[in-house]
Amino acid sequence: MMEAELEIVVRSTEIDVNGHVNNAKYLEYLEWGREEWYEQAGLDYQTFLEMGIQTVTVNININYRKECVQNDRLTIKTRPEKVGRTSYVLRQEIYNQKGECCADALVTSVTMDVATRKSREVPDALRKYFVEKG
């Protein structure tokens, strides 16, 4: 199972009035982590377009576990969780420099046909990264 890791440093512009990372920023961190996973899988935006598909995030279920503050060094881990006919789920976790899990999420995406804008079967090039559980 392929897992991608992306390391970032929390900047002052990501801090809210409470002195910690704003909840919406975590979603951005997760997005960056997914982009890293797709790139490592050889499935960047252009590759998907050549297949005639785009990926669309349809659900994010996130647990905020620990606050992150300025200058924290975060690692975003992304790995395949499960795959269906037209949708798939990536599991993501954000860890701080102490190895503490600050957030975890299950992100569901759908593969969409670029021309028709309708859902389309997950291509084998993506499906192969998911281990069927059964």
N, C-alpha and C positions, 0 to 999 in steps of 0.2 A: 504494500500500500504506500503510495507516494505521499510524503508529507513535505510541505514547503515551509520554510521559516523566513521571516522578514524582520529585521531589527530596525527600530526607530528610536528617536529621542524625543521626549515630550517638550514642545516649545511653549514659550510664554503666551503665544496667541491662541493656544488650545485650552487655556485655563479660564474657568468661569468665575463668577462673583464669590463662589464658595471656596475658591482657592484650589480646586482640583479640575481634572479634565472633565469637560462638559459631556453629558451622556451621548449627545449626537456625534461627538468626535469619535467615539468607539466604533460607530457604524462606518465612519470613514477609514479608520484603521483596518477594520475587517475587510473593507473593499480593497484596500491596498494589498492585504494579505492574499485575497482571492486572485488579484491580478498577478501576483508573484507565482501562485500555484499554477495558473493557466499558462504563464510563460514557461515555467519549468516543465510543464507537460507538453510543450510545443503547440499549445492551443491559444495563441494570442488572437486579438480581435480580427486581424486580417485573415488568419487561417480559417476562423469560423465563417467570415464573409465569403471566402472562396468556396465553402461548403454550402453557402446559401442560408446560413443560420446566424442568429444572434442569441445570446443568453440574457434572460430577464429574471431579476430577483423578484420573487413573489411573496416571500415570507422570511422574516428574521425573528428568531426566538432567542433573546439574549438574556443572560443572567449577569448582573453587575455584582461582583464579589468583593472587590477591594478598590479603594480610590487610587488614582494615579495622579502624581503631581509633577510640576515642572522639573525637567532634567532626568526624570525616570527613564531608564533604558528598557524599552519594551520589546518583547519578541512575540510576533504574531505567528501562530502555527495553524496551518490549514491542511486538512486531509479529507479524502472522500468518506462519506458515511453510508449513503445508500442511493440506489438508482431505481427509477421506475421506467415507464414507457416514454413519457415526454418530460419528466422532471427528475431532478437529482438533488441531493442534500450534501453540503459540505459542512464538516465540523470545524469550528475555529476556536482557538483559545489564545488569550493574551496574558503573558507572564511578565512580571517586573524583574529587575536585576537580582532580586533576592530569590527568584524562582517561585514566587507566589502567584497563583492564578487570580488575575484581576477581573477577568470576564471570560465567559464562554458562550458560544452561540451555535445554533443550527440554522444554516441558511439554505432555503429552498429556492432553486432556480428552474426555469422552464426553457427548453430550447424552442425558439420561435423561427418560423420561416420568414426570411427577409422580405420576400415578395408578397405573400398572402397575409402576413402579420398574425398567423395562427400557429398554435403549438405544433411541434413536429417531433418525431421520434428522436431520442438522444442518439447521436451518431456513435458508431463503434469506436472512433478515435477518442471519444470522451468516456464511453461506457467501459472500456477496457481497464480504466483506473479503479473501478469499483469492484470489490469482492462480493459476490452474491452470498448473502447469509441465508442459510436454510437448513 
